[in-house]
């Protein structure tokens, strides 16, 4: 796909295959449950390389959450 972001079902599939800790849970729910885990995950070099689209979506999501009062 040439779009900047993959559709949500594809992102969820990536999460389910690679991050079993949060299988079948959407990113927005994981942020509410374990934001620290996602912040750690987002700093890992292998995550940035292997999951570029998910990394970008996670960056946006984390910035949005940090800016909420």
NORVENZI-V459598 format. One record per run of one state. SS is the DSSP state (H for helix, E for strand, C for the rest). FROM is the first residue (numbers start at 1). LEN is the number of residues. If there is no record, write none. Layout:
SS_FROM_LEN, SS_FROM_LEN
This chain:
C_1_7, H_8_11, C_19_1, H_20_3, C_23_4, H_27_16, C_43_2, H_45_6, C_51_1, H_52_15, C_67_3
